[in-house]
Amino acid sequence: MGALALSASLILVPVSGTAVAASPPHTVVTDGAKLAKIRQAVRSGHTTQAQRAALKAVLDKANTALTAGPWSVLDKPSAPPSGDKHDYMSQAPYWWASQPKTPENPQGCPYVSKDGQRNPEADAITDHTYRMWAWDAMYYLSLAWYYTGDAKYAKRAALDIRTWFLDPATRMNPNMTYSQLIPCKNTVSGTGIIDSTQSFSQLMDAFALLDGGAPGWTGKDRSGIKGWLTQYLDWMQTSPQAKLELAATNNHGTFLDMQNATISAYLGKRDAARKIVLNAEQKRFPVQFAADGSQPLELSRTMSWHYVNFNLTAWGRMAEVGKNLGVDVWKYRAANGVTLRKVVDQLIPGALHGAAAWPHQQIGVFDQSIAADIFHAAAEEAHDTDAAAALRQMPLPAGGDTWPVRVSCFPLDPPLK
């Protein structure tokens, strides 16, 4: 059965036999049954207008990724304190020199924190930017292959994954020891792990999609990535940095729990993953969410609108992986009566009316559209009619609302370019 064209510029690879009716992918975060249903609609030519627009946006990103990269931690201009360029390294983005830089004090020590104000010095270390581009590319290429069946997307995703994680000459070591270093300091900190946790979980779904028979993705690749992830998960649970981050009460703790749950689930450790989600509900809801649904820890930030959405991105993904593990995070009610839906609904005025309806500090751009994914999730999983209504009225992401074919909350990193 041949696939139909979605638009003049979007032609799908013909699919024959029973491929359309194939079993759902064993995705970790996203509901595989939903993805399979969307793929069947795509390949039979029965998509909605929203799905067609979303798929075009996804394929635009994947097509860009076909000729970008591959990226490697070896590309950074200098080595971390270990002397090994295979170790990921980045600079803490909100820390600035407090003194003039002189021959006697070339770094301008000490560095001081300016919350929400990004120091452009951090961009000189390329791992942070390349990580963002590489991981987004892996995800969109894998999703593009799943929907179109075009081998070029799978083969490029496999190349990017092997380059970043598996090739001995270019691979990243499975740790984040030198993430978000603060110049002039050599103390151990866990906060830099957020470089990984904010977006690493999307890769579990990329791997799972490729595991479904993607051309160019071999058994050696699958076993290699599982070996790498096993070491990474151990570091993310036992290292001094990880222990500090797991103790964090704000979005940092949420993201690490969510990441560790997704890695555990992908590795087949479902009981361990389920325990992480259940523990996160009980431990983090009472600390992070007030009875009225506000997020005091995130509202204290200078970029409060960004950070309340950022934390809810982690919770949205926690709920998604929880669903695949038999845990309904949307139904959880803390002792103070708060639910995830109530927390989400606190964002509706800001999403609809912008800064004028947000009585908290938000330096920089007030991007109403970043609430779109968590509203989609609330509408679909918690039957939140208020969030659904807001989606019909609020500005949606400038690059296109890709939820109709992703059906999962996506990281708030800048988009792939």
N, C-alpha and C positions, 0 to 999 in steps of 0.2 A: 504494500500500500504506500503510495507516494505521499509525502508531506506537502501541504499547501503553503504558498507564499503568504507571509504575514503583511508584507508591504513590498513596494517596488524595490527597496534596497535590502530586504531581509528575506533571503531564500534559505529554506532548511534542506539539509541533506536528505534524500529519499531514504526511507526506512522500510524494510521488508519483513515478511514473516510475522512473528509474534512479539517483536521487540516492544511495541506499544504496550502490550499487556504484561511486561516483565514485572518481577517482584519489586516492591518498594526498596529503595536503597537503605542500607543500615546506617543512616545518618545519626549522629550523636545529639546534636542540638535541634536541628530542624525535624519536623514530623515527616518521615519518609513517605508515608501514605499520601500526604498532601503533595509532595514533590512528584510522586508517580502520577497522581491525578492530573496535575498541571501538565506534565510531559505528554500524557495521553491526549489532552486537549490541544497542545501545541502541534503534535505530530499528526493529528486527525483534522486539523484546521478548525477547531471549535473553541478557540480562545475568546475571552472577553476583550473589549477595547483596552481596559486597564492592563490585562496580561500582555497584550501585544506591545503596548508602550513600554511596559516594564522589561520585557524580554529584549526589545530593541536597545534599551539603555544598558542592560547587562552585556549584550553582545558588542556594543560600542566599547565598553570597558575591556572586554576580552580581546577585541581586535587591536586595541591600543597595546595590550600586554603581549601580543604576538611578536612585536618588534622591539619591545623594551626589555631591559635586563639581558641575561639573568644577573642577579645581584649576589654579592658575597660580603661577609664581614671582613674578608681580606682586602677589600677595596678602600678601607679607611686609611687616612694619611699617616697615622701614628699608632703604635701599639699601646694596649692598656698596661697597668702596673705589672701584670704578670709577664710581660714581654712577648706574649703569644697573641698574634692577631686573630687567631681563631676564637678568642674570647670576645663576646659582644661587649661594646663599650659605648656609653653615651654620657652627656653632661646634664646635670640637673638644670632644667630650663628656666626656673624662676629665681636663680641665684646670680648675683651681680657683684663685681669688684666694688669695694667700698673706699678704696684709696687710689690715687693716681698711680699708673703703672710706670715705674722708674727702673733704672738698672739695678738698684738695690732691692726693689720689690716688683719684679717683672710681672707678676700676676695681679697686683693690686689687692693683695690680701689684707684683711680677711674678706671673704665673700659673705653677702647678707641676702636674706630672702625678700623678694618683692612679689607677693602672691599674685598670680595671673599675668605678670609682665614677663614675656618670654625674652630671654637674652639671646640675641642672634649668634653669639659665640658658640652656642650649643650646636649650631648647624654645621660647624666645621668638622665635627665627627660624623661621618656619613652613616653609621650603622642605624641610627634612629630613623632617618628618612628612607634608607634602603629597605629596612625591615618593613616599614609601612607599605612601600610600593610592592615589594616581593610578596608579602603575605596576601595583600589584596589581589594581586595578579593570580596567585595560585588558586584562590577561591573562585574568582570570576571565570578563569579558564576552565576549571573543573565543572562549574555550573553550566557554562556554555556547551561543553562537551555533552553533559548529561541531557540537555534539552535538544541539541541539534544532531548529535551523533557524529559530528565532524571530528575526525581524528586529529586534525591540526591543533585543536584546543587541548586535548588530552596530552599530546606529545610535548607541547610547550609547557604545560603545567608540570609534567614529570621532569623536564629539564630544569625548571626553576626550583623545584623541590630538591632534586639531587644536588644542585649547585649550592643551595643554602644549608641543607641539612646532612647530606650523605657523602659527597665527593671529598675524599681525604685532602685534596689540595685546596678546597674552598669552603669546607663545612664550618658551621658554627659549633663550638663546644657546647654541650648541654648544660649551660649555667647562665645566670645573669649577675654574676659577682660584681661586675664593673659597670652596671647600669646606673645612669644618673649620678655619676660622681660629682662631688662638689669640690671645685678647686680650693687648694689650701687646706683641705681636710683629708684625713685618712681613717675616719671612724666608720664602723660598719653600720649600714643603713638598709632598711628593707624597701624604702619607698620606690627605688628605681625599678623594682619588679613590675611596676605598672606598665612599663614599656612593653612587656610581654602580655600580661594578663588582660589588657584592654582589647586585644585583638587576636590572641593566639587561638582561642577556641574555634574561630571560623575555619581553621585548618583541619580540625577533626572531621568536619563535614566534607571538606575538599578531599581528604584522604579516603573517606568512606565512599564518596562518589566514584573516585578513581578505582577503588577496590572492586567495583562492580563490573570489571572487565574492560577498563579503558585501555586502548592501544598505547603502547609505549610505557605503561606502568607495570612493572614486572613483579614476580614473586620476591626477587631479591630486594626490590624497592620497598615492598610492603614489610618484609621482615626487618629491613634496615631502619625504616622509620619507626617501627614499633620498638626496636632496640634503643634508638635515640630517645624516644618518648619515655621509655622506662627509666633511663638515667635522668632525664629532665624532671620527671615527676618526683623522683627521689630527692633531687636537689630542691625542688619547690615545696617539699614537706619537711626536710631535715636540716637545711643549711641555716646558719645564723641569720642571714637576710630573710629567708622565708619565715622563720619563727617570729621575727619582728613584724613582718607584714601580716601574718596570720592573726597577730594580736591587734592589728589596726582596727579601729571601730568604724571608720568611714568607708568610702567607696573602695579604698585599697584592699581592705579585708574581704569585701564582697567579691571583687574581681578575682582575687586569688582563690577563694573557695570555688567560685564558678569555673575557673580554669582547671583547677585540680579535679573537679567533678567530671568535666568533659574529657580530660585526658584519661582518667580512670575508666570511664565508660567505654572509650574507644579501645582501650587495651583489654576490655572484657571483664574488668573489675567492677561489675555492676553493683554489688552489695556495698563496696567501699564508696562508690560514687553516690549511691542513694543516701548513705550515712552522712556524707558531706553536705548534701542538700538539706536533709532534715535538721542537722546541727546548725546550719546557717540560719534557717528559719527561727529556731528557738533562741539562738545567741544574738543574732543581728537585728531582728525586727524591733525588739524593745529598746535597743540602743539608738538605732538609726531613725525610727519613725515615731513621731509624737502621735497622740490620740487623734488629733485633727488631720493627720495625714501629711504633715509637714516634715521636712528633713533638716533638723537643726544643725547637724554637723556640716552639711553641704551649703546651707543658707548662710553660714558664717564666712564663706569664701568670697573673694572679690569678684569672682565669676560665678555667682550663685545659680543663675539660670543654666549655665553649661553644666555645673556639677550635680544639680538635682537630676538633670536628664542623663548625665554620665552614669550616676549610680543606678538609675532605673534601667539603663541599658544592661548593666550587669544582672539586675534582678529579672529583667525580661528573659535573658538568656538562661538564667538559673531556672526560671519556670519552664522554659522550653526543654532543657535537658532533664528537669525533674519529671515532666510529662512522659518522656520516653523511659523513665525509671519507675513510673507508677506513683509519683509524688505530685500532688496538685498544689503548687505554691499559691495559686490564685485564691484558693479556698482557705488558706491558713489565716487564722485570726489570733493576734497577739493578746496578751492579758489586758492591755489597754484598749482593746477593741479595734485596733487598726488592721486594715487589710491592704494588700498590694493595690487593689482597685482604688481604694480611698486615697492612697499616696499618688497614684497616677492622676486622679481627678483634680488634685491640687494644681496641676500644671495647665489645666484648660484655659483659665483667663490669660495667662502669658502666651500660650500658643495662639489664641484668637486675636489678642489685642496688643501683644508685644510689651515693651518696657513700660508703657503707660499703665498696664494692669499688673505689673510685677513690683511690689513694694520692697525689693531687696536689691543689693548692689550687684550690678553686672557691668564690669568695665569691658570696653570693646564692643564688638557687634552683638546685637541681640537677635539670634537666629531662631525664629519661631519654629522653623521646619524640623528642628532636631527632635521634637517630641513625636513626630509622625509614627515611628516604628513602635514605640511603647503604646501609643493609642491604638494602632492596628492590633497589637497583641491583646490589649485589654478588651477591645471590641470582640475579637474572635474567641478568646479563651475565657473571659469573665463576663461575656455578654454585656459589656459596658456600653449602654446606649448613648451616654453623654460623650464618651470618647469617640464613638462612631460619628456622632453629630459634629463634633469638633473637627474631625478629619475632613468633612465635606466643606468646611468653611475656612480652615487655616491654610497658610502658605505651605506648599509641599516642597521637598528638596529640589534645588535648582537643576541638578543633574537628572531628575526624573525619580518618581517614586517606584522603586524596584521591589517593594514588598510583595506585590501580587505574584511574583515568581520566586522570591527568596523565602517568604513566609517565616522570617525570624528577625529578631532585633539585631541590627548591625552596629559595629563599633563606630564611635564618633570621631575617629581619626579623620583628617582631611581626605577627600576622595582621591582615588587613583587618577593620575594625570598622565 
